Amino acid sequence: MKCQFCGYESDESSRFCVKCGKSLSEAISDTAETTKSESDNSKTAEPAVSDAVTAEPEAITPESVDNPAEDTADSAPGDNAPESSAPEKTAEEIPSFELNGQSGYSSAPNPEFTDEYIPDEPQPVEVIRPSKPSGGRIFASVLISILAVIVLTLFNVLLPARLGLCRDAAAKSVKSIDTGDLLETRIDSDKTVSDYIFENVQPSFIENVGAEQDDIDEFIEESEIIDFASGHISNYAGYLIDGSVTKDPAIETDDIMDFIHDSDDVFEDVFDYKLTKKDYSDFENSLSDLNIDDKLSLDYWSDEIDFNLGTVHFAFSFITIGILFALAVVICIWIAIILGKHASAIFGFFGTITVIGGCLILIPSLIGLFMSLFVTPEETLAYITLKFAYPVTLFGAATGAAELVIGIIFLLIKKFIRKRAAKKLAAN
């Protein structure tokens, strides 16, 4: 198809001229109107005029548009050139245009008006990743988590101690002591408990009764000394741990003398000797020389160390333990506020705190529990400590195991949240 503006031949399927950019549909419309006008005029015109109309119209070139005066000069009156019934368009009637920033005509085809399909350049795909808390929030959460672990560790220490060293638990711990094993333990590298007791018995009593060290050991094992000790030690525990005893539970000389009076029958069976008033007086003098009343008094030791031991039970009270637990919860809420809507990070910190706190109490408790069950120390202090530590380590192991399970649950929730977020991203 020929462009009526520049005369360039374009494809039949083109809508625009590839040279000047004009719409070819306008040329078709103008040609159709011209043909209709000529057909109307042919009814009254002569055949010569009809022939002139059917002739192909002269193509308009850029030179003829730029110099319309020359065309007028060339078409002088009297020329026999055929005239077209369609009015000629002047340069002013031809609309101006601008292509590629340059005005006027160009002999080069404009690539913007070609019919060739040019695919769009691929745009970069934005990869959406799960949002993470900033480094500052993570750093602050780590510092607060350390504080949470400290508070949780205090809670883990005080709770098993409160449950395992209370008055009833202490009495059971004392009753679990084997008297024979206790006598064989060593107070120091040279003396056992049996040696120490035998050396502190009055020589006159030993001469009168004819007692030997084995006889004294047998008397201790056959008597109710364990029940006597458990009752008084439970009072110490009530005073120091649970606060159920408000008065100094000191073991006095009179308490020991009452125990000896109650053990008259056992003494007579073992030593084949009936205790006299003089013997009781000798026992009482021996206890006075050892200063038993002061050494077993907590008020005395409070004055010695300048600290009131009667206030220790406040640290082991359930109120204190509850405050520590509430403080740990508040710290965890603080961490959640800092991390905002990052649920996976929140559960990750919760899980880490509880797992670390649980392990810090679980591992020592399991070691202590193993030693309490399968180890018999030679040292007196170690032997008694393990007997009292058994219920404490038992409750400690239970507490640590519970916290470990809770921490693992928190970490599994964190993993589930991350997987669900990854699936949503993959779906999008």
C-alpha distance (Angstrom), angle and dihedral (degrees) to the residues before:
residue distance angle dihedral
M1 . . .
K2 3.82 . .
C3 3.79 120.7 .
Q4 3.81 110.7 -125.6
F5 3.80 91.0 -149.6
C6 3.79 102.9 51.1
G7 3.80 102.8 6.8
Y8 3.79 94.5 -124.9
E9 3.81 115.3 152.4
S10 3.83 111.3 -124.4
D11 3.81 132.5 179.1
E12 3.78 117.5 -79.9
S13 3.82 90.5 -118.4
S14 3.81 94.7 52.3
R15 3.77 119.2 108.4
F16 3.80 96.4 -168.4
C17 3.77 133.5 40.7
V18 3.79 110.0 -105.3
K19 3.80 91.0 -147.9
C20 3.79 107.6 45.1
G21 3.81 99.5 13.3
K22 3.80 96.1 -127.4
S23 3.77 120.2 145.5
L24 3.82 111.9 -99.8
S25 3.80 90.1 -155.3
E26 3.83 88.8 71.4
A27 3.78 89.4 55.7
I28 3.78 91.0 51.6
S29 3.80 90.8 48.2
D30 3.81 92.6 48.4
T31 3.81 91.5 47.8
A32 3.80 91.0 50.1
E33 3.80 91.8 51.1
T34 3.79 91.2 46.6
T35 3.80 91.5 50.4
K36 3.80 91.0 50.0
S37 3.80 91.9 49.8
E38 3.77 92.4 48.1
S39 3.78 91.8 49.1
D40 3.80 90.1 53.9
N41 3.79 92.1 49.1
S42 3.81 92.4 46.8
K43 3.78 90.5 72.5
T44 3.79 91.6 69.4
A45 3.81 101.8 22.0
E46 3.75 126.0 92.2
P47 3.79 120.9 -102.4
A48 3.79 90.5 -106.4
V49 3.79 90.6 60.7
S50 3.79 91.4 47.4
D51 3.75 88.9 54.5
A52 3.74 90.1 51.8
V53 3.80 91.9 52.5
T54 3.76 93.1 52.0
A55 3.73 90.0 52.3
E56 3.77 115.7 103.2
P57 3.82 111.0 -94.4
E58 3.74 117.5 -115.0
A59 3.74 113.2 -96.4
I60 3.74 117.3 -113.7
T61 3.78 112.7 -126.6
P62 3.78 129.3 -168.5
E63 3.81 89.6 -111.4
S64 3.76 92.2 56.5
V65 3.79 91.0 48.2
D66 3.81 93.6 47.9
N67 3.88 92.9 46.1
P68 3.76 108.6 34.8
A69 3.83 91.6 155.9
E70 3.78 91.9 65.4
D71 3.79 91.1 54.7
T72 3.80 89.1 51.6
A73 3.78 91.7 50.2
D74 3.75 92.8 49.7
S75 3.79 92.1 50.0
A76 3.81 96.3 65.5
P77 3.77 121.8 171.3
G78 3.72 112.7 -86.3
D79 3.74 96.8 36.6
N80 3.74 114.5 134.2
A81 3.82 95.2 -137.9
P82 3.77 112.6 135.8
E83 3.83 115.0 -106.5
S84 3.77 123.0 -136.8
S85 3.73 120.2 -134.6
A86 3.87 89.4 -139.2
P87 3.80 112.8 87.3
E88 3.76 115.8 -112.7
K89 3.77 117.2 -114.9
T90 3.77 117.3 -125.9
A91 3.79 126.6 -143.9
E92 3.80 90.7 -99.1
E93 3.81 90.9 55.8
I94 3.77 93.6 53.3
P95 3.80 107.2 87.1
S96 3.73 116.5 -121.1
F97 3.80 120.3 -127.7
E98 3.77 140.1 -174.9
L99 3.79 125.4 -140.9
N100 3.79 126.8 -174.4
G101 3.80 90.9 -8.7
Q102 3.86 93.5 -57.0
S103 3.77 125.4 105.6
G104 3.80 124.5 -143.1
Y105 3.77 132.2 33.4
S106 3.78 127.5 -38.5
S107 3.74 128.2 -163.3
A108 3.81 92.3 -147.8
P109 3.80 117.5 87.6
N110 3.81 114.3 -107.5
P111 3.81 110.1 -121.9
E112 3.80 91.3 -152.1
F113 3.81 90.8 68.8
T114 3.78 100.0 45.1
D115 3.78 120.8 119.2
E116 3.78 92.5 -133.2
Y117 3.84 112.8 115.0
I118 3.77 113.1 -121.8
P119 3.84 112.8 -168.2
D120 3.79 118.6 -134.2
E121 3.76 117.4 -104.8
P122 3.83 112.7 -100.9
Q123 3.78 111.4 -100.8
P124 3.82 118.9 -136.2
V125 3.79 112.5 -100.4
E126 3.78 113.9 -126.9
V127 3.79 109.9 -129.8
I128 3.80 110.6 -141.1
R129 3.78 111.5 -148.7
P130 3.81 128.3 -173.7
S131 3.77 110.5 -87.8
K132 3.80 116.6 -111.3
P133 3.81 130.2 -161.4
S134 3.77 116.2 -100.2
G135 3.78 122.7 -97.5
G136 3.79 92.3 -107.4
R137 3.80 92.0 55.1
I138 3.80 91.0 48.2
F139 3.81 91.8 49.7
A140 3.81 92.4 49.3
S141 3.81 90.8 47.4
V142 3.82 91.1 51.8
L143 3.82 92.0 52.6
I144 3.80 91.9 48.1
S145 3.82 89.9 46.0
I146 3.81 89.5 59.1
L147 3.79 88.6 55.1
A148 3.80 89.6 48.2
V149 3.82 91.2 52.3
I150 3.82 90.7 51.2
V151 3.80 92.6 50.2
L152 3.80 91.5 45.0
T153 3.82 90.9 50.0
L154 3.81 90.9 53.5
F155 3.78 88.4 50.4
N156 3.81 90.5 49.4
V157 3.81 91.8 51.5
L158 3.80 98.8 44.6
L159 3.81 97.7 44.1
P160 3.85 96.8 56.4
A161 3.81 90.2 41.2
R162 3.80 90.9 51.9
L163 3.79 91.7 49.2
G164 3.80 97.8 38.6
L165 3.82 100.3 41.3
C166 3.78 100.8 40.7
R167 3.79 119.8 122.7
D168 3.80 97.5 -88.8
A169 3.80 94.4 41.3
A170 3.81 91.4 50.9
A171 3.81 91.4 52.2
K172 3.81 90.3 52.5
S173 3.79 91.1 48.5
V174 3.79 92.0 54.2
K175 3.80 92.1 48.4
S176 3.80 89.3 53.9
I177 3.83 90.1 63.0
D178 3.78 115.3 106.3
T179 3.79 108.1 -136.7
G180 3.80 94.2 -150.2
D181 3.81 92.2 52.3
L182 3.80 91.4 46.6
L183 3.84 92.0 53.2
E184 3.80 90.1 52.7
T185 3.80 94.4 52.9
R186 3.78 118.6 100.5
I187 3.76 124.8 -114.9
D188 3.79 88.2 -167.5
S189 3.77 135.8 -9.6
D190 3.81 93.5 -76.9
K191 3.80 107.1 32.7
T192 3.76 134.3 57.1
V193 3.78 124.7 -157.3
S194 3.80 88.7 -101.1
D195 3.81 90.9 53.3
Y196 3.77 92.2 49.1
I197 3.83 93.4 51.0
F198 3.80 93.3 47.0
E199 3.81 93.0 50.2
N200 3.82 92.5 51.7
V201 3.81 95.5 51.6
Q202 3.81 114.1 102.3
P203 3.84 111.6 -95.6
S204 3.79 90.3 -138.9
F205 3.77 90.2 58.4
I206 3.77 91.7 50.3
E207 3.82 90.2 50.1
N208 3.82 94.0 47.4
V209 3.78 95.7 45.6
G210 3.75 96.7 33.0
A211 3.80 89.3 -132.9
E212 3.76 124.4 172.3
Q213 3.78 129.9 -161.4
D214 3.81 93.4 -99.5
D215 3.79 90.2 53.2
I216 3.77 91.5 54.2
D217 3.81 90.3 48.8
E218 3.81 90.0 51.0
F219 3.81 91.6 50.1
I220 3.81 90.7 52.4
E221 3.80 92.1 49.2
E222 3.81 94.3 46.5
S223 3.79 95.9 45.2
E224 3.76 127.3 78.9
I225 3.78 93.4 -107.2
I226 3.83 92.2 129.1
D227 3.80 91.4 56.5
F228 3.79 89.7 46.1
A229 3.82 91.3 51.0
S230 3.80 94.5 44.2
G231 3.80 92.1 55.1
H232 3.78 94.2 51.6
I233 3.80 96.5 39.9
S234 3.79 89.8 51.5
N235 3.80 86.3 57.0
Y236 3.79 89.6 53.5
A237 3.80 89.1 51.0
G238 3.79 91.1 48.8
Y239 3.80 90.0 52.0
L240 3.83 96.8 45.4
I241 3.81 104.6 30.7
D242 3.78 117.0 24.1
G243 3.81 99.9 17.3
S244 3.80 93.4 -129.8
V245 3.82 90.5 129.3
T246 3.79 114.6 59.3
K247 3.82 99.7 178.0
D248 3.80 126.1 72.6
P249 3.84 103.1 -88.7
A250 3.81 94.2 -151.7
I251 3.79 118.4 161.6
E252 3.77 105.5 -125.9
T253 3.79 133.1 -163.5
D254 3.80 91.2 -103.9
D255 3.82 90.6 57.3
I256 3.80 91.1 54.5
M257 3.78 92.5 46.4
D258 3.80 90.0 51.8
F259 3.79 88.6 53.7
I260 3.82 90.7 52.0
H261 3.82 91.3 50.1
D262 3.80 90.2 51.1
S263 3.80 89.5 51.5
D264 3.81 96.7 55.2
D265 3.79 93.5 113.9
V266 3.80 93.9 50.5
F267 3.79 90.6 46.7
E268 3.78 91.5 52.3
D269 3.83 92.2 48.1
V270 3.81 94.2 49.8
F271 3.83 100.7 38.8
D272 3.82 98.4 24.4
Y273 3.75 87.6 -132.1
K274 3.80 134.8 117.3
L275 3.78 113.6 -134.7
T276 3.79 116.7 -123.9
K277 3.78 131.9 -155.5
K278 3.78 89.4 -100.2
D279 3.81 89.6 55.8
Y280 3.78 91.0 52.6
S281 3.77 89.6 49.3
D282 3.80 90.9 51.3
F283 3.85 90.4 51.2
E284 3.78 91.1 50.5
N285 3.80 92.3 49.2
S286 3.79 90.5 50.8
L287 3.80 91.4 53.3
S288 3.78 90.9 48.3
D289 3.80 90.6 52.5
L290 3.84 88.6 54.0
N291 3.84 89.8 52.4
I292 3.79 91.0 -130.8
D293 3.78 95.5 167.0
D294 3.81 92.7 62.3
K295 3.79 100.2 35.4
L296 3.81 92.6 54.7
S297 3.80 95.8 42.7
L298 3.82 118.9 101.8
D299 3.79 91.2 -159.2
Y300 3.80 88.8 58.2
W301 3.79 91.8 51.7
S302 3.81 91.0 45.3
D303 3.78 88.2 59.8
E304 3.79 91.8 45.3
I305 3.80 95.3 53.7
D306 3.83 94.3 32.0
F307 3.80 92.6 -124.6
N308 3.78 129.0 109.6
L309 3.80 105.4 -120.9
G310 3.78 88.9 -168.3
T311 3.82 89.5 76.3
V312 3.80 94.7 57.3
H313 3.79 92.2 89.8
F314 3.81 90.4 66.9
A315 3.81 89.0 69.3
F316 3.81 90.4 54.7
S317 3.80 96.7 43.0
F318 3.77 119.5 119.2
I319 3.80 88.6 -120.4
T320 3.79 91.1 61.7
I321 3.80 91.5 44.5
G322 3.81 90.7 49.1
I323 3.81 91.0 50.2
L324 3.81 90.6 52.7
F325 3.78 91.3 49.8
A326 3.82 91.6 48.3
L327 3.80 89.9 48.2
A328 3.80 90.7 52.7
V329 3.81 89.6 51.2
V330 3.82 91.6 49.1
I331 3.80 90.7 50.8
C332 3.79 90.2 51.8
I333 3.82 90.1 50.3
W334 3.80 87.9 50.6
I335 3.80 89.5 54.7
A336 3.81 90.2 49.6
I337 3.82 90.7 52.5
I338 3.80 91.5 50.5
L339 3.81 93.3 49.7
G340 3.81 92.5 46.7
K341 3.80 116.8 -169.0
H342 3.82 95.6 -7.4
A343 3.79 96.0 114.2
S344 3.80 96.2 174.5
A345 3.81 91.5 54.5
I346 3.81 91.5 47.0
F347 3.80 93.9 52.8
G348 3.80 89.1 42.9
F349 3.81 91.5 58.0
F350 3.81 91.9 43.6
G351 3.78 90.6 51.7
T352 3.80 93.6 47.0
I353 3.81 93.0 49.8
T354 3.80 94.8 49.3
V355 3.81 94.1 42.6
I356 3.81 92.6 51.4
G357 3.81 92.4 44.3
G358 3.79 91.4 47.5
C359 3.80 93.6 49.0
L360 3.82 92.5 48.1
I361 3.81 90.1 60.8
L362 3.80 100.0 28.8
I363 3.81 98.7 57.0
P364 3.86 97.0 49.7
S365 3.79 90.1 42.1
L366 3.79 92.3 54.1
I367 3.80 90.9 48.7
G368 3.81 91.7 49.0
L369 3.79 91.1 45.3
F370 3.80 91.3 52.7
M371 3.80 92.6 48.8
S372 3.82 91.9 47.1
L373 3.79 91.3 54.2
F374 3.81 103.2 38.1
V375 3.82 108.5 20.8
T376 3.82 127.3 75.7
P377 3.81 107.7 -169.3
E378 3.77 121.2 -148.3
E379 3.80 92.2 -141.1
T380 3.79 115.4 87.5
L381 3.80 95.2 -140.8
A382 3.82 92.5 48.6
Y383 3.80 91.5 48.5
I384 3.81 93.9 51.6
T385 3.81 91.9 42.4
L386 3.80 92.7 54.6
K387 3.80 90.9 49.7
F388 3.79 91.2 54.0
A389 3.78 92.4 39.3
Y390 3.80 94.3 57.8
P391 3.84 97.2 82.4
V392 3.80 90.6 38.0
T393 3.80 92.6 53.3
L394 3.80 90.1 44.3
F395 3.80 92.3 56.3
G396 3.80 90.3 40.5
A397 3.79 92.0 54.3
A398 3.80 90.5 49.1
T399 3.82 91.8 49.3
G400 3.80 93.4 47.0
A401 3.79 92.7 46.9
A402 3.82 91.2 50.7
E403 3.80 92.1 50.5
L404 3.79 91.1 46.3
V405 3.80 90.9 54.1
I406 3.82 91.2 47.6
G407 3.79 90.4 49.6
I408 3.79 92.1 50.7
I409 3.82 89.5 50.6
F410 3.81 89.8 52.8
L411 3.81 91.1 50.5
L412 3.80 91.3 48.6
I413 3.81 89.7 52.0
K414 3.80 88.9 51.5
K415 3.81 90.2 51.5
F416 3.82 91.4 48.3
I417 3.82 92.1 51.2
R418 3.79 91.5 51.1
K419 3.79 92.4 49.0
R420 3.78 91.8 49.9
A421 3.81 90.8 49.5
A422 3.81 90.4 49.8
K423 3.83 90.8 51.9
K424 3.80 91.3 51.3
L425 3.78 90.9 51.3
A426 3.78 91.3 48.5
A427 3.82 90.6 50.4
N428 3.80 91.6 51.2
